[in-house]
Amino acid sequence: MPSIIPTHIYMFLAMTVVGTLLIFSFNSFASTLRFVPEKEQLYNIIAHVAAKATELTILTTPNSTTEISLKLPISVGDRQYWIRLHNNTYQSWTEGGFGETTAKALYRVSVPGKPSATGSYTGNSRNAVLRCYMNESVVQLVLTNGG
């Protein structure tokens, strides 16, 4: 009789450990399933901003300024996101990711025409303001948080 009690205790401990591992595995799987559509939604937002930036660079004429307000979601799922316009000597692009703006970009979408692109938007306001103007012969794009 005394050997049955330790066997039951060990069995209970083993079942507790296995149950805990199963719960953590299912939680991990559920968060992975949630992250895939969030990444897709973030890419769609970045591509939308890049498309609007491309549209503005085509429509901008000398001595004119064009400004549009883009209605963007405050967050993607329950995650904070950011978008930034950036360029180098060869190309311009829109990039973005989750978390802080100093984080590495998750996605990058090119903006054709090599405009000078600056500014960033963090998903804490409903509107992003995209301004485009011509500085001498160079098209300038600026992205800011709106009201």
N, C-alpha and C positions, 0 to 999 in steps of 0.2 A: 503494500500500500504506500509506503513512503516514496517510492520511485515514481509514482504517477503524478504527484503534485509538481516536482521539478519539470517533468515532461510537459505538463500543461502550461507552465510558466514560460518555458522556452518556446513552445508553439505559439503562445500569445505574443511574445516579443518578436518572433519571426514574422508573424502575420502583420504586426504593427509596422515593421520595417518595410515589408513588401507593399503594404497599403500606402505608406508615405511615399515610397518611390513611384508608385502608380499615379498618385495625385500630382506630384511634381512633373511627371512626364506628360500628363494630360494638360496641365497648365502651360507647359512649354509649347506643346503642340497647338493649343488654342491661341497663344500669343503669336505664334508663327503664322497661323491662318489669318489673324487680324492684320499683321504687318504687310502682307502681300498686297491687299487692296489699298492700303494707305500709301505704299510706295507708288502704285499706279496712279492714284489720285494726285500725289505730289508731282509726278512727271507731267500729268495733264495740265496742271496749273502752270508749271514752268514753260511748257510748250505754248500755252495760251499767251503768256506774257511775251515770249519770244516772237510769236506771230504778230501781236499788236505792235511790238517794237519794229519789226520788219515793215509792217504797214505804214507806220509813221515815218520811217526813213525814206520810203518811196514817195510819200505825199509831201514831204517838207521841201519848201522852196526858199531861196535866199531871202533874208530879212523877214522871216516869219517864224512864229513859235506855235507849235501845236501841243496841246495838253489834253490827255484823256484820263478819266478816272476808271480804274478797273475794280469791279466788285469781286473780291476774293474771300474765301472762307477764313474765319479767325483761326481755326485749327484744322488739322487733318486727323480725323478720329479724335483722340484725346491728346494728340501730340502737337507741340509748338513747332512751326517750320519757318524757314527764311528763304528769301530769293534775292539774288544779287546780280547786277549787270557788271560785266567785266570785259576787258579787252587787252590785247597786246598788239604788237606791230603787224601781225598777220591776220587776226580775226577778232570778232566780238562774240560774246555769248551770254546766255542767261544760265545761271546755275542756282542750285538750291539744295537744301537738306533739312534734316530734323535737328532740333536743339538750338544751340547758340550759333550766331553767324560766323564765329571763328572756327567752327567745325569743318571738316572736309566735306566738299560738295558730294551729294549722292547722285545727282544728275546734272548734265550740261547740255544745252541746246544752242546751236550756233545761230547768230543773227547775221544774215548776208549783208554785204555792202561795206564792211569795215567801218562802222560808225564808232566814234569815241563814246564808250558806255561806262557810266558810273552810277553808284547809288545802290541802296538795298531796301528791302521791305521785310519786316517781320510780321508774322501772322497775328498781331494783336490788335489790328484795326481792320475794319471792313473794306476800306478802299486803299488801293495803291494808286499813286499818281505817276503817270509816265509822261514826261515832257521831252519834246524833241525840237531842236532849233539848229540853225546853221551858224557856225562860228567860222567866218571867212569861207573856206570851201569844205570844211569838215563838218559832217553831221554829228551833233551831240545828242546823246540819249541820257536822261537822268531819271532814276526810279526813286521815289520817296514814299513814306507812309502818308496816307491821306487822313482826313478827319473822320 
